[in-house]
Amino acid sequence: MLEVTIDHESGFCFGVVKAIQSAERELADTDELYCLGDLVHNNLEMDRLKTLGLRTIKHDDLNHIKKRTVLLRAHGEPPSTYLLAEENQIKIIDATCPVVLQLQRKIHRCYQECKDSQTQLVIYGKQGHAEVNGLVGQTNGTAIVIESIDDLNKLNFDQDIILFSQTTKPLDGFGQIIEVITQRISPDVKFNYYDTICRQVANRLPNIQKFAAGHDWIYFVAGEKSSNGKMLFEECKKANPHTVFITEASEISERLPANIQKVGVCGATSTPKWLMEEVAARIKEINSDI
């Protein structure tokens, strides 16, 4: 008999759960709520929230709306967003992830302490990512963003360096950045770094590799916009070549090979549990006689 298992470690991280709960609470009392950017990078979940009254807006839209309610998603926002909201009498529902909020405050304190020196504040993260934009905003736009070792040429190794990380970056990548800076920096200056990576997200990688390797076939469920989903899918595929990326249950139309006995369903930090449950049900439906 075919065994279908949902990875209990997959799905929304607690920051996304908190943001969605904030939206649902507000929408229980009103039929319209604005959200600055996609609340979660999953089209089906966004469609569900849209039916409740959630409306996604862009940063430029903040210039044109007044006296409305706007939810800030888990990624966080720079100080300029809060200032603009205050000017336009916008009520903010702040759903910034607590881990991100703590990092923002840490970077801001560091910036205040060393802004009059030549110290370089460096953030290991994805250029243009919403969280990274919020972090850079804590430094009045002065932080240097590096995505990989190749970007380290942006730094002056004869000046002090303080390194932070986007909360969702991989631990091994952060370790490599630290190692190269340590090798290249002048012995006459200081290099300090802070491990600010969220362990709930970081642990997804080894957990999902183990889960994938323990099954004959894997359906990886995620939205096409999810960068976390793309990364985890690739790692899943390395652990189990029989890994298929899907965005929803209806994409499963073919029966599994006859020799498949154990099927796993897993996903990204932006994949809702209800969607993985739908996928599991679809697998059982199509392969009901196995």
C-alpha positions as CSV (number, residue, x, y, z in Angstrom):
1,M,0.0,0.0,0.0
2,L,1.3,3.5,-0.9
3,E,2.4,5.5,2.1
4,V,2.1,9.3,1.8
5,T,3.7,11.5,4.5
6,I,3.7,15.2,5.0
7,D,6.9,16.7,6.4
8,H,5.8,18.2,9.7
9,E,8.9,20.5,9.6
10,S,7.8,22.1,6.4
11,G,5.4,25.0,6.0
12,F,5.0,28.5,7.5
13,C,7.7,29.7,9.9
14,F,6.4,31.3,13.0
15,G,7.0,34.8,11.6
16,V,4.7,34.1,8.6
17,V,2.1,32.5,10.9
18,K,2.1,35.6,13.1
19,A,1.6,37.9,10.1
20,I,-1.3,35.8,8.7
21,Q,-2.9,35.7,12.1
22,S,-2.6,39.5,12.3
23,A,-4.3,39.9,8.9
24,E,-7.1,37.5,9.8
25,R,-7.8,39.2,13.1
26,E,-8.1,42.6,11.4
27,L,-10.2,41.2,8.5
28,A,-12.6,39.7,11.0
29,D,-13.7,43.3,11.8
30,T,-13.4,44.9,8.4
31,D,-13.8,44.0,4.7
32,E,-10.7,45.7,3.5
33,L,-7.1,45.7,4.7
34,Y,-4.0,46.9,2.8
35,C,-0.8,44.9,2.9
36,L,2.5,46.4,1.8
37,G,3.8,43.7,-0.6
38,D,2.8,40.0,-0.8
39,L,2.1,38.8,2.7
40,V,3.5,35.4,1.7
41,H,5.1,34.2,-1.5
42,N,2.4,31.8,-2.3
43,N,-0.3,32.7,-4.8
44,L,-3.0,30.3,-3.5
45,E,-2.6,31.6,0.1
46,M,-2.7,35.1,-1.2
47,D,-5.9,34.3,-3.2
48,R,-7.5,32.9,0.1
49,L,-6.6,36.1,2.0
50,K,-7.8,38.3,-0.9
51,T,-11.3,36.7,-0.6
52,L,-11.3,37.9,3.0
53,G,-10.5,41.5,1.9
54,L,-6.7,41.7,1.9
55,R,-5.4,44.0,-0.8
56,T,-1.8,44.1,-1.8
57,I,-0.2,47.5,-2.5
58,K,3.3,48.7,-3.4
59,H,5.5,51.2,-1.7
60,D,4.6,53.9,-4.2
61,D,0.9,53.5,-3.2
62,L,1.7,54.8,0.3
63,N,2.1,58.2,-1.2
64,H,-1.5,58.2,-2.4
65,I,-3.6,56.6,0.4
66,K,-4.5,58.4,3.6
67,K,-6.3,57.4,6.8
68,R,-6.3,53.7,5.9
69,T,-5.0,50.6,7.7
70,V,-1.8,49.0,6.3
71,L,-0.3,45.7,7.5
72,L,3.5,45.3,7.4
73,R,4.5,41.8,6.6
74,A,7.1,39.6,8.4
75,H,10.1,40.9,6.3
76,G,10.0,44.3,8.1
77,E,10.3,47.8,6.8
78,P,12.8,50.7,6.9
79,P,12.1,53.7,9.1
80,S,11.1,55.7,6.1
81,T,7.9,53.6,5.7
82,Y,6.8,54.4,9.2
83,L,7.4,58.1,8.7
84,L,5.4,58.2,5.5
85,A,2.6,56.3,7.2
86,E,2.5,58.9,10.0
87,E,2.4,61.7,7.5
88,N,-0.6,60.2,5.7
89,Q,-2.4,59.3,8.9
90,I,-2.1,55.6,8.1
91,K,-2.7,53.1,10.8
92,I,0.1,50.5,10.9
93,I,-0.4,46.9,11.9
94,D,3.1,45.8,12.4
95,A,3.6,42.0,11.7
96,T,7.4,42.2,11.4
97,C,8.9,38.9,12.5
98,P,10.3,39.2,16.1
99,V,13.6,37.8,14.9
100,V,13.8,40.4,12.1
101,L,12.7,43.2,14.5
102,Q,15.4,42.3,17.0
103,L,18.0,42.4,14.2
104,Q,16.8,45.8,12.9
105,R,17.2,47.2,16.4
106,K,20.7,45.7,16.8
107,I,21.8,47.1,13.4
108,H,20.4,50.5,14.3
109,R,22.2,50.7,17.6
110,C,25.4,49.7,15.9
111,Y,24.9,52.4,13.3
112,Q,24.3,55.1,15.9
113,E,27.5,54.0,17.7
114,C,29.8,54.0,14.7
115,K,28.3,56.3,12.1
116,D,30.9,59.0,12.8
117,S,33.8,56.5,12.2
118,Q,35.0,54.7,9.1
119,T,33.5,51.4,10.3
120,Q,31.8,49.5,7.5
121,L,28.5,47.9,8.4
122,V,28.0,44.9,6.1
123,I,24.9,42.8,5.6
124,Y,25.2,39.3,4.1
125,G,21.9,39.0,2.2
126,K,20.0,39.3,-1.1
127,Q,20.2,42.7,-2.7
128,G,16.7,44.2,-3.0
129,H,15.1,41.6,-0.8
130,A,12.4,43.2,1.4
131,E,14.1,42.2,4.7
132,V,17.4,43.5,3.5
133,N,15.9,46.8,2.4
134,G,14.5,47.1,6.0
135,L,17.9,46.4,7.5
136,V,19.8,48.8,5.2
137,G,17.2,51.4,6.2
138,Q,18.4,51.2,9.8
139,T,21.7,52.6,8.6
140,N,20.3,55.5,6.6
141,G,21.2,53.6,3.5
142,T,24.9,53.3,4.3
143,A,25.2,49.5,4.9
144,I,27.1,47.4,2.3
145,V,25.1,44.4,1.0
146,I,27.1,41.3,-0.1
147,E,25.4,38.3,-1.7
148,S,28.5,36.1,-2.1
149,I,32.3,35.9,-1.6
150,D,32.7,37.7,-5.0
151,D,31.0,40.8,-3.5
152,L,33.7,41.1,-0.8
153,N,35.7,43.3,-3.2
154,K,33.3,46.1,-2.2
155,L,35.0,46.2,1.2
156,N,38.0,48.1,2.4
157,F,40.0,45.6,4.4
158,D,42.1,48.3,6.0
159,Q,39.0,49.6,7.8
160,D,36.9,48.1,10.6
161,I,34.1,45.8,9.6
162,I,31.0,44.7,11.4
163,L,29.1,41.9,9.7
164,F,25.4,41.0,10.1
165,S,23.3,38.5,8.1
166,Q,19.8,38.4,6.7
167,T,17.8,36.1,8.9
168,T,17.1,33.5,6.2
169,K,20.6,33.1,4.7
170,P,22.3,29.7,5.0
171,L,24.7,29.1,7.9
172,D,27.4,27.6,5.7
173,G,27.4,30.6,3.4
174,F,27.7,33.0,6.4
175,G,30.6,30.9,7.7
176,Q,32.4,31.2,4.3
177,I,32.0,34.9,4.3
178,I,33.5,35.2,7.8
179,E,36.4,32.9,6.9
180,V,37.4,35.0,3.8
181,I,37.1,38.4,5.6
182,T,39.2,37.0,8.5
183,Q,41.9,36.0,6.0
184,R,41.9,39.3,4.1
185,I,41.4,41.9,6.8
186,S,44.4,44.0,8.0
187,P,45.7,42.9,11.4
188,D,45.5,46.6,12.5
189,V,41.7,46.9,12.3
190,K,38.8,45.2,13.9
191,F,36.4,42.6,12.5
192,N,33.2,41.7,14.5
193,Y,30.4,39.6,13.2
194,Y,27.0,38.6,14.6
195,D,25.2,35.4,13.7
196,T,21.7,36.7,13.2
197,I,20.4,33.8,11.2
198,C,17.0,32.4,12.3
199,R,17.5,28.8,13.4
200,Q,14.0,27.7,12.6
201,V,14.6,28.6,8.9
202,A,18.3,27.5,8.9
203,N,17.3,24.0,10.3
204,R,14.9,23.5,7.4
205,L,17.8,22.6,5.1
206,P,19.2,19.5,7.0
207,N,15.7,18.5,8.0
208,I,14.3,18.5,4.4
209,Q,17.4,16.7,3.1
210,K,16.8,13.9,5.6
211,F,13.1,13.8,4.8
212,A,13.8,13.6,1.0
213,A,16.4,10.9,1.4
214,G,13.9,8.8,3.4
215,H,11.3,8.5,0.7
216,D,11.1,7.0,-2.8
217,W,9.4,10.0,-4.3
218,I,9.0,13.7,-3.3
219,Y,6.5,16.4,-4.2
220,F,7.9,19.7,-3.2
221,V,5.2,22.4,-2.9
222,A,5.9,26.1,-3.2
223,G,5.0,29.3,-4.9
224,E,7.0,30.3,-8.0
225,K,8.1,33.6,-6.3
226,S,9.5,31.9,-3.2
227,S,13.3,32.2,-3.2
228,N,13.3,30.0,-0.1
229,G,11.3,27.4,-2.1
230,K,13.7,27.4,-5.0
231,M,16.7,26.9,-2.7
232,L,15.0,24.1,-0.7
233,F,13.8,22.4,-3.8
234,E,17.3,22.2,-5.2
235,E,18.6,20.7,-2.0
236,C,15.7,18.2,-2.0
237,K,16.6,17.2,-5.5
238,K,20.2,16.6,-4.5
239,A,19.0,14.3,-1.7
240,N,16.4,12.6,-3.8
241,P,16.5,12.8,-7.7
242,H,12.8,11.8,-7.8
243,T,11.7,15.2,-6.5
244,V,9.0,17.1,-8.4
245,F,8.3,20.8,-7.9
246,I,4.6,21.8,-8.0
247,T,2.6,24.8,-6.9
248,E,-0.8,23.1,-6.4
249,A,-2.4,19.7,-6.2
250,S,-4.1,20.0,-9.6
251,E,-0.7,19.8,-11.3
252,I,-0.5,16.1,-10.3
253,S,-2.1,14.2,-13.2
254,E,0.0,11.1,-13.6
255,R,0.2,7.9,-11.6
256,L,3.4,7.1,-9.8
257,P,5.7,4.4,-11.1
258,A,4.7,0.9,-9.8
259,N,7.9,0.5,-7.7
260,I,7.2,3.6,-5.6
261,Q,6.0,2.8,-2.0
262,K,6.9,5.9,0.1
263,V,5.9,9.4,-1.1
264,G,6.9,12.5,0.8
265,V,5.2,16.0,0.6
266,C,7.2,19.0,1.8
267,G,7.5,22.7,1.0
268,A,9.0,26.1,1.7
269,T,8.5,28.5,4.7
270,S,5.8,30.1,2.6
271,T,3.8,27.0,1.9
272,P,0.6,26.6,3.8
273,K,-0.1,23.3,5.6
274,W,-3.6,23.1,4.0
275,L,-2.0,23.1,0.5
276,M,0.4,20.2,1.4
277,E,-2.7,18.4,2.7
278,E,-4.5,18.9,-0.6
279,V,-1.4,17.5,-2.4
280,A,-1.3,14.5,-0.2
281,A,-5.0,13.8,-0.8
282,R,-4.5,14.2,-4.6
283,I,-1.6,11.7,-4.6
284,K,-3.8,9.1,-2.7
285,E,-6.7,9.8,-5.1
286,I,-4.7,9.2,-8.3
287,N,-2.9,6.2,-6.9
288,S,-5.8,4.7,-4.9
289,D,-5.2,1.1,-6.0
290,I,-1.5,1.0,-5.2
